[in-house]
Protein backbone atom coordinates (compact mmCIF):
# COMPACT_ATOMS: atom_id res chain seq x y z
CA UNK A 1 0.00 0.00 0.00
CA UNK A 2 1.40 3.38 -1.00
CA UNK A 3 -0.21 6.64 0.11
CA UNK A 4 0.98 9.84 -1.54
CA UNK A 5 -0.19 13.46 -1.06
CA UNK A 6 -2.72 12.78 -3.85
CA UNK A 7 -4.15 9.65 -2.17
CA UNK A 8 -3.81 5.88 -2.38
CA UNK A 9 -1.96 4.60 -5.43
CA UNK A 10 -4.36 2.23 -7.27
CA UNK A 11 -7.11 2.82 -4.69
CA UNK A 12 -10.62 1.45 -5.20
CA UNK A 13 -12.10 4.98 -5.51
CA UNK A 14 -9.54 5.90 -8.17
CA UNK A 15 -9.49 9.50 -6.92
CA UNK A 16 -6.65 11.99 -6.42
CA UNK A 17 -8.22 14.24 -3.77
CA UNK A 18 -5.58 13.60 -1.08
CA UNK A 19 -7.97 11.51 1.06
CA UNK A 20 -7.81 7.74 1.60
CA UNK A 21 -10.98 6.13 3.01
CA UNK A 22 -10.90 2.76 4.81
CA UNK A 23 -14.01 0.71 5.56
CA UNK A 24 -15.34 -2.83 5.75
CA UNK A 25 -17.36 -2.84 2.53
CA UNK A 26 -16.30 -2.71 -1.07
CA UNK A 27 -18.10 0.43 -2.16
CA UNK A 28 -17.20 3.28 -4.42
CA UNK A 29 -16.71 5.44 -1.31
CA UNK A 30 -13.71 3.50 0.09
CA UNK A 31 -10.19 3.36 -1.25
CA UNK A 32 -9.23 0.29 0.76
CA UNK A 33 -11.60 -2.43 2.02
CA UNK A 34 -11.01 -3.89 5.48
CA UNK A 35 -12.14 -7.46 6.32
CA UNK A 36 -15.93 -7.64 6.76
CA UNK A 37 -15.72 -10.41 9.39
CA UNK A 38 -14.02 -8.13 11.96
CA UNK A 39 -16.50 -6.76 14.48
CA UNK A 40 -16.45 -3.07 15.32
CA UNK A 41 -15.53 -1.78 11.86
CA UNK A 42 -17.72 0.75 10.12
CA UNK A 43 -18.57 0.73 6.43
CA UNK A 44 -16.54 3.94 6.21
CA UNK A 45 -14.34 3.65 9.31
CA UNK A 46 -11.46 6.15 9.08
CA UNK A 47 -9.56 8.29 6.63
CA UNK A 48 -5.97 9.36 6.11
CA UNK A 49 -5.52 12.74 4.51
CA UNK A 50 -2.71 15.08 3.55
CA UNK A 51 -2.51 18.76 4.47
CA UNK A 52 -0.28 20.50 1.97
CA UNK A 53 0.08 23.63 4.15
CA UNK A 54 1.73 21.55 6.91
CA UNK A 55 3.15 18.87 4.58
CA UNK A 56 1.81 16.23 6.98
CA UNK A 57 -0.53 13.25 6.94
CA UNK A 58 -3.41 12.89 9.41
CA UNK A 59 -5.75 10.07 10.40
CA UNK A 60 -9.36 10.75 11.39
CA UNK A 61 -11.96 8.38 12.83
CA UNK A 62 -15.28 8.76 10.99
CA UNK A 63 -17.38 7.85 14.07
CA UNK A 64 -19.27 4.95 12.48
CA UNK A 65 -18.39 2.32 15.05
CA UNK A 66 -16.13 1.75 18.07
CA UNK A 67 -13.35 4.19 17.18
CA UNK A 68 -10.00 3.90 15.45
CA UNK A 69 -6.99 2.56 17.32
CA UNK A 70 -3.39 2.47 16.12
CA UNK A 71 -0.73 -0.10 16.87
CA UNK A 72 2.65 1.53 16.33
CA UNK A 73 5.50 -0.84 15.53
CA UNK A 74 8.10 1.75 14.49
CA UNK A 75 8.94 5.33 15.42
CA UNK A 76 6.54 7.72 13.68
CA UNK A 77 5.22 11.18 14.40
CA UNK A 78 1.42 10.96 14.59
CA UNK A 79 -1.08 13.74 15.19
CA UNK A 80 -4.46 12.74 16.65
CA UNK A 81 -7.32 14.83 15.26
CA UNK A 82 -10.55 14.69 17.24
CA UNK A 83 -13.56 16.46 15.80
CA UNK A 84 -16.75 16.17 17.81
CA UNK A 85 -20.06 17.68 16.81
Backbone as ProteinMPNN parsed JSONL, in Angstrom:
{"seq_chain_A": "XXXXXXXXXXXXXXXXXXXXXXXXXXXXXXXXXXXXXXXXXXXXXXXXXXXXXXXXXXXXXXXXXXXXXXXXXXXXXXXXXXXXX", "coords_chain_A": {"N_chain_A": [[0.844, -1.162, 0.0], [0.62, 2.149, -0.924], [0.601, 5.435, 0.008], [0.257, 8.636, -1.152], [0.647, 12.277, -1.319], [-1.515, 12.807, -3.01], [-3.273, 10.732, -2.61], [-4.312, 7.248, -2.287], [-2.327, 5.045, -4.085], [-3.488, 3.339, -6.848], [-6.008, 2.991, -5.639], [-9.342, 1.882, -4.644], [-11.333, 3.802, -5.071], [-10.227, 5.339, -7.015], [-9.352, 8.055, -7.065], [-7.899, 11.323, -6.824], [-7.824, 13.088, -4.592], [-6.412, 13.515, -2.275], [-7.296, 12.202, -0.04], [-7.733, 9.189, 1.758], [-9.925, 6.651, 2.141], [-10.981, 4.175, 4.449], [-12.763, 1.214, 5.003], [-15.216, -1.377, 5.864], [-16.571, -2.419, 3.691], [-16.84, -3.112, 0.227], [-17.201, -0.532, -1.517], [-17.918, 2.242, -3.682], [-17.116, 4.373, -2.222], [-14.941, 3.884, -0.604], [-11.376, 3.63, -0.445], [-9.789, 1.554, 0.317], [-10.593, -1.66, 1.282], [-11.459, -3.114, 4.332], [-11.378, -6.214, 6.248], [-14.542, -7.806, 6.285], [-15.435, -9.514, 8.254], [-14.562, -8.702, 10.727], [-15.466, -7.553, 13.825], [-16.826, -4.408, 14.896], [-15.964, -2.63, 12.972], [-16.648, 0.1, 10.835], [-18.638, 0.838, 7.884], [-17.537, 2.917, 6.519], [-14.821, 3.65, 7.93], [-12.381, 5.04, 8.827], [-10.223, 7.773, 7.833], [-7.29, 8.749, 6.022], [-5.539, 11.642, 5.463], [-3.944, 14.296, 3.632], [-2.358, 17.308, 4.436], [-1.434, 19.963, 2.686], [-0.469, 22.475, 3.423], [0.826, 22.075, 5.888], [2.387, 19.975, 5.176], [1.957, 17.323, 6.032], [0.607, 14.139, 7.066], [-2.576, 12.995, 8.221], [-4.755, 11.132, 10.391], [-8.154, 10.298, 10.709], [-10.874, 9.337, 12.645], [-14.058, 8.227, 11.584], [-16.326, 8.016, 13.063], [-18.227, 5.896, 12.892], [-18.382, 3.54, 14.245], [-16.74, 1.717, 16.735], [-14.544, 3.346, 17.144], [-11.168, 4.349, 16.214], [-8.132, 2.745, 16.444], [-4.62, 2.703, 16.865], [-1.807, 0.677, 16.26], [1.423, 0.99, 16.888], [4.413, 0.124, 15.443], [6.854, 1.027, 14.77], [9.007, 3.931, 14.985], [7.213, 6.801, 14.598], [5.87, 10.02, 13.796], [2.841, 11.067, 14.909], [-0.222, 12.729, 14.607], [-3.095, 13.23, 16.456], [-6.343, 13.786, 15.526], [-9.248, 15.06, 16.701], [-12.549, 15.478, 16.153], [-15.47, 16.588, 17.236], [-18.981, 16.734, 17.126]], "CA_chain_A": [[0.0, 0.0, 0.0], [1.398, 3.379, -0.998], [-0.207, 6.642, 0.111], [0.977, 9.844, -1.543], [-0.186, 13.459, -1.058], [-2.72, 12.775, -3.849], [-4.146, 9.648, -2.172], [-3.815, 5.879, -2.376], [-1.959, 4.597, -5.426], [-4.36, 2.232, -7.267], [-7.111, 2.82, -4.695], [-10.623, 1.451, -5.204], [-12.101, 4.978, -5.513], [-9.538, 5.902, -8.173], [-9.494, 9.495, -6.919], [-6.647, 11.986, -6.418], [-8.216, 14.236, -3.769], [-5.583, 13.598, -1.079], [-7.967, 11.511, 1.062], [-7.813, 7.742, 1.602], [-10.978, 6.128, 3.012], [-10.902, 2.759, 4.809], [-14.01, 0.712, 5.563], [-15.335, -2.826, 5.748], [-17.358, -2.836, 2.532], [-16.295, -2.71, -1.068], [-18.1, 0.43, -2.157], [-17.198, 3.276, -4.421], [-16.705, 5.436, -1.312], [-13.715, 3.502, 0.09], [-10.188, 3.361, -1.248], [-9.229, 0.286, 0.763], [-11.597, -2.429, 2.017], [-11.008, -3.892, 5.483], [-12.137, -7.465, 6.321], [-15.925, -7.644, 6.759], [-15.717, -10.406, 9.388], [-14.017, -8.128, 11.957], [-16.504, -6.755, 14.482], [-16.448, -3.067, 15.32], [-15.531, -1.782, 11.861], [-17.722, 0.753, 10.117], [-18.568, 0.73, 6.43], [-16.537, 3.942, 6.209], [-14.344, 3.653, 9.315], [-11.463, 6.154, 9.076], [-9.557, 8.285, 6.632], [-5.966, 9.357, 6.112], [-5.523, 12.742, 4.514], [-2.71, 15.076, 3.555], [-2.512, 18.759, 4.469], [-0.281, 20.496, 1.969], [0.083, 23.626, 4.151], [1.732, 21.554, 6.915], [3.149, 18.872, 4.58], [1.813, 16.226, 6.985], [-0.533, 13.248, 6.939], [-3.41, 12.892, 9.413], [-5.748, 10.066, 10.396], [-9.36, 10.754, 11.395], [-11.957, 8.381, 12.826], [-15.282, 8.758, 10.985], [-17.375, 7.855, 14.069], [-19.265, 4.952, 12.476], [-18.386, 2.322, 15.049], [-16.13, 1.75, 18.071], [-13.352, 4.191, 17.178], [-10.002, 3.904, 15.454], [-6.988, 2.565, 17.321], [-3.388, 2.466, 16.122], [-0.731, -0.097, 16.866], [2.646, 1.528, 16.33], [5.504, -0.844, 15.531], [8.095, 1.753, 14.488], [8.944, 5.326, 15.417], [6.537, 7.721, 13.682], [5.221, 11.178, 14.397], [1.422, 10.961, 14.59], [-1.077, 13.743, 15.195], [-4.462, 12.743, 16.649], [-7.325, 14.827, 15.258], [-10.547, 14.686, 17.241], [-13.564, 16.458, 15.797], [-16.746, 16.175, 17.807], [-20.065, 17.68, 16.813]], "C_chain_A": [[0.895, 1.232, 0.0], [0.445, 4.569, -1.005], [0.691, 7.831, -0.204], [0.118, 11.058, -1.179], [-1.465, 13.508, -1.896], [-3.706, 11.695, -3.429], [-3.484, 8.297, -2.311], [-3.522, 5.521, -3.828], [-2.779, 3.338, -5.736], [-5.47, 1.942, -6.266], [-8.408, 2.455, -5.398], [-11.477, 2.619, -5.688], [-11.508, 5.602, -6.76], [-9.668, 7.424, -8.205], [-8.171, 10.083, -6.439], [-6.933, 13.225, -5.587], [-7.413, 14.367, -2.479], [-6.182, 12.925, 0.137], [-8.016, 10.022, 0.743], [-8.812, 7.221, 2.63], [-10.807, 4.622, 3.195], [-12.238, 2.348, 5.42], [-14.152, -0.763, 5.296], [-16.258, -3.279, 4.623], [-16.676, -2.341, 1.265], [-17.321, -1.821, -1.755], [-17.257, 1.447, -2.896], [-16.729, 4.402, -3.511], [-15.452, 5.107, -0.516], [-12.582, 3.304, -0.902], [-9.607, 1.995, -0.932], [-10.275, -0.42, 1.614], [-10.943, -3.255, 3.113], [-11.847, -5.165, 5.561], [-13.527, -7.253, 6.926], [-16.222, -8.473, 7.996], [-15.142, -9.889, 10.712], [-15.081, -7.243, 12.586], [-15.951, -5.39, 14.874], [-15.951, -2.165, 14.22], [-16.745, -1.176, 11.175], [-17.563, 0.595, 8.618], [-17.639, 1.79, 5.852], [-15.928, 4.296, 7.564], [-13.408, 4.815, 9.651], [-10.876, 6.62, 7.759], [-8.177, 8.795, 6.994], [-5.951, 10.459, 5.068], [-4.245, 13.561, 4.666], [-3.062, 16.557, 3.581], [-1.265, 19.372, 3.85], [0.342, 21.69, 2.686], [1.126, 23.182, 5.177], [2.676, 20.489, 6.374], [3.166, 17.666, 5.514], [0.564, 15.409, 6.666], [-1.26, 13.182, 8.275], [-4.329, 11.688, 9.263], [-6.931, 10.569, 11.213], [-10.382, 9.632, 11.444], [-13.238, 9.008, 12.274], [-16.524, 8.45, 11.813], [-18.53, 6.964, 13.624], [-19.351, 3.735, 13.385], [-17.686, 2.571, 16.377], [-14.891, 2.624, 18.173], [-12.227, 3.584, 16.369], [-8.807, 3.877, 16.385], [-5.776, 2.21, 16.474], [-2.446, 1.592, 16.932], [0.551, 0.327, 16.167], [3.771, 0.516, 16.53], [6.851, -0.237, 15.179], [7.949, 3.166, 15.019], [8.348, 6.183, 14.314], [6.059, 8.918, 14.473], [3.774, 11.126, 13.942], [0.671, 12.059, 15.329], [-2.482, 13.166, 15.283], [-5.409, 13.914, 16.476], [-8.656, 14.341, 15.768], [-11.527, 15.791, 16.939], [-14.888, 15.918, 16.295], [-17.799, 17.222, 17.457], [-20.911, 17.966, 18.022]], "O_chain_A": [[1.81, 1.349, 0.815], [-0.399, 4.704, -1.891], [1.748, 8.006, 0.402], [-1.031, 10.889, -0.769], [-2.412, 14.195, -1.516], [-4.864, 11.728, -3.846], [-2.263, 8.195, -2.435], [-4.379, 5.68, -4.697], [-2.758, 2.38, -4.964], [-5.836, 0.784, -6.06], [-8.56, 2.686, -6.597], [-12.266, 2.455, -6.619], [-12.198, 6.316, -7.487], [-10.041, 8.009, -9.222], [-7.413, 9.421, -5.73], [-6.364, 14.289, -5.833], [-7.702, 15.245, -1.666], [-5.646, 13.053, 1.238], [-8.302, 9.629, -0.388], [-8.588, 7.329, 3.836], [-10.529, 3.891, 2.245], [-12.782, 3.062, 6.263], [-13.331, -1.357, 4.596], [-16.685, -4.433, 4.615], [-16.027, -1.295, 1.247], [-18.194, -2.299, -2.48], [-16.037, 1.498, -2.745], [-16.019, 5.3, -3.964], [-14.939, 5.976, 0.19], [-12.789, 2.872, -2.036], [-9.006, 1.35, -1.792], [-10.791, 0.162, 2.568], [-9.995, -4.0, 2.863], [-12.937, -5.201, 4.992], [-13.666, -6.597, 7.959], [-17.168, -8.17, 8.723], [-15.233, -10.583, 11.725], [-15.549, -6.292, 11.961], [-14.76, -5.242, 15.149], [-15.55, -1.034, 14.494], [-17.749, -1.855, 10.96], [-16.483, 0.258, 8.134], [-17.025, 1.576, 4.807], [-16.459, 5.15, 8.273], [-13.616, 5.503, 10.651], [-11.006, 5.967, 6.724], [-7.929, 9.217, 8.123], [-6.312, 10.23, 3.914], [-3.569, 13.515, 5.693], [-3.943, 17.011, 2.851], [-0.177, 19.306, 4.422], [1.549, 21.909, 2.58], [2.171, 23.815, 5.327], [3.655, 20.135, 7.031], [4.21, 17.064, 5.764], [-0.398, 15.908, 6.082], [-0.642, 13.298, 9.333], [-4.644, 11.271, 8.149], [-6.757, 11.184, 12.266], [-10.721, 9.045, 10.417], [-13.476, 10.198, 12.476], [-17.647, 8.602, 11.332], [-19.685, 7.243, 13.942], [-20.312, 2.972, 13.296], [-18.004, 3.535, 17.073], [-14.242, 2.632, 19.219], [-12.319, 2.45, 15.898], [-8.502, 4.873, 17.041], [-5.896, 1.497, 15.478], [-2.313, 1.758, 18.145], [0.737, 0.049, 14.983], [4.048, 0.101, 17.656], [7.88, -0.907, 15.276], [6.867, 3.553, 15.46], [8.91, 6.28, 13.222], [5.866, 8.833, 15.686], [3.495, 11.137, 12.743], [0.894, 12.292, 16.517], [-3.008, 12.665, 14.289], [-5.306, 14.916, 17.183], [-9.152, 13.31, 15.315], [-11.364, 16.918, 17.408], [-15.365, 14.892, 15.812], [-17.542, 18.425, 17.487], [-21.865, 18.739, 17.94]]}, "name": "protein", "num_of_chains": 1, "seq": "XXXXXXXXXXXXXXXXXXXXXXXXXXXXXXXXXXXXXXXXXXXXXXXXXXXXXXXXXXXXXXXXXXXXXXXXXXXXXXXXXXXXX"}
